Amino acid sequence: MSDTHSHLVGFDQCPTCAYQFEMAGEAPGNSGGGPGPGDYSLCLNCGELLVYGENMITELAPKTWAEDAVQEAKDEEDGDLVSAAQFVRQIRAGQRMIRERGRFADGRGTPT
């Protein structure tokens, strides 16, 4: 990726499928300007939802991520439940598209 919405994040790999990456794109719900600790990412190979840790290494997102997003919106004084629901739908739609496409054959972006 080399468009203006891509950011070099350093070498990392998905903890589920070991897909290796070093770039991240803008994602709904993230803070903007590239990912930061606590921001989400989808593995482009297997569709696993990941979250950046304090050290900017991805780890599996908690199983309760969808409920957490909605609860966080409820807890905020100006929380937006509609935006939280849209975020959950966008993540699930992304996962569905990736999983329907199938994993990359070579681990470098070539579909099987």
NORKA-V440274 format. One record per backbone hydrogen bond with DSSP energy under -0.5 kcal/mol. NH is the residue of the N-H (numbers start at 0). CO is the residue of the C=O. Records with the same first field share a line. If there is no record, write none. Layout:
NH: CO + CO
This chain:
5: 2
6: 23
8: 21
9: 21
11: 20
13: 18
17: 13
19: 106
20: 11
23: 6
25: 4
29: 26
37: 51
38: 35
40: 49
42: 47
46: 42
49: 40 + 47
50: 58
51: 38
52: 56
55: 52
58: 50
60: 48
64: 61
67: 63
68: 64
69: 65
70: 66
71: 67
72: 68
73: 69
74: 70
75: 71
78: 75
80: 78
83: 79
84: 80
85: 81
86: 82
87: 83
88: 84
89: 85
90: 86
91: 87
92: 88
93: 89
94: 90
95: 91
96: 92
97: 93
98: 94
99: 95
100: 96
101: 97
104: 109
105: 109
110: 108
111: 102
